[in-house]
Amino acid sequence: MFFNKRKNTESSAKGKKACRTKKSATQIVCSTRWIQANQLEVGMYVNELDIPWEETRFMFQGFYIDSNELLFQVQDACKSARVQTEKLSKISRKPACQLVS
């Protein structure tokens, strides 16, 4: 019985090593999309409006909505806005396809 336990621990150690060698990388993926003004939320990054920037009271062309007051100002100024989102994505290190020569 002692011998069997030792075999099990060795095989599980090998399995753990195999899992450690399969590492995946993470990458930040940015995307932009148009949303209605009523869908805007505090924390979003607005990089474009459906009206020219010169016709708004905003100082910069692209900004974070960091308060409810700014959120209401953006919602009053436009009907839709383009927001930028970022998310982490796991990427495997295995090549997607291989060339055959």
C-alpha positions in Angstrom: 0.0 0.0 0.0 2.8 2.4 0.8 4.3 1.7 -2.6 1.0 2.5 -4.4 0.7 5.8 -2.6 4.2 6.7 -3.8 3.3 5.9 -7.4 0.2 8.1 -7.2 2.2 11.1 -5.9 4.8 10.7 -8.6 2.2 10.6 -11.4 0.3 13.6 -9.9 3.6 15.5 -9.8 4.2 14.8 -13.5 0.7 15.9 -14.2 1.3 19.2 -12.4 4.5 19.8 -14.4 2.6 19.2 -17.6 0.0 21.8 -16.6 2.7 24.4 -15.8 4.3 24.2 -19.2 1.1 25.1 -21.0 1.1 28.8 -20.3 -1.2 31.3 -22.0 -0.5 35.0 -22.5 -2.9 37.8 -21.8 -3.5 40.7 -24.0 -5.6 43.9 -23.7 -8.1 44.0 -26.5 -9.6 47.4 -27.3 -12.9 47.9 -29.2 -15.2 50.7 -29.9 -18.9 50.7 -30.4 -21.8 53.1 -30.8 -24.4 53.2 -28.0 -27.4 55.3 -27.3 -26.9 58.3 -24.9 -29.2 56.7 -22.3 -26.9 53.6 -22.2 -23.9 55.7 -21.1 -22.5 55.1 -17.6 -20.0 56.6 -15.3 -16.5 55.1 -16.0 -17.0 54.8 -19.8 -14.5 56.5 -22.2 -16.3 58.5 -24.9 -14.1 59.1 -28.0 -16.7 60.3 -30.5 -20.2 62.0 -30.5 -22.8 62.0 -33.2 -22.4 65.8 -33.4 -19.3 67.9 -34.1 -17.2 68.6 -31.0 -17.3 72.3 -31.7 -21.0 72.3 -31.0 -20.6 70.9 -27.5 -19.4 72.4 -24.3 -16.7 69.7 -23.9 -13.1 70.8 -23.8 -11.5 67.6 -25.2 -12.3 65.2 -28.0 -12.3 62.1 -25.9 -12.8 61.8 -22.1 -13.8 59.5 -19.3 -17.2 60.1 -17.8 -16.1 60.5 -14.2 -19.2 62.0 -12.5 -23.0 61.9 -12.8 -22.9 65.6 -13.7 -20.7 64.9 -16.8 -22.9 62.0 -17.7 -26.0 64.1 -17.7 -24.2 66.8 -19.8 -23.2 64.2 -22.5 -26.7 62.7 -22.5 -28.2 66.2 -23.1 -25.7 67.1 -25.8 -26.1 64.0 -28.1 -28.3 61.1 -29.1 -25.5 58.5 -29.4 -21.8 58.2 -28.6 -18.9 56.0 -29.5 -17.3 54.4 -26.5 -14.0 52.6 -26.1 -13.9 49.4 -24.1 -10.9 47.4 -23.0 -10.8 43.8 -21.8 -8.2 41.1 -21.0 -8.1 38.2 -23.3 -6.2 34.9 -22.9 -4.2 33.9 -25.9 -2.7 30.5 -26.3 0.9 30.2 -27.4 0.0 27.4 -29.8 0.1 28.6 -33.4 -3.3 28.8 -35.1 -2.0 27.1 -38.3 1.2 25.6 -39.5 2.7 26.0 -43.0 3.4 22.8 -44.8 6.4 22.8 -47.2 
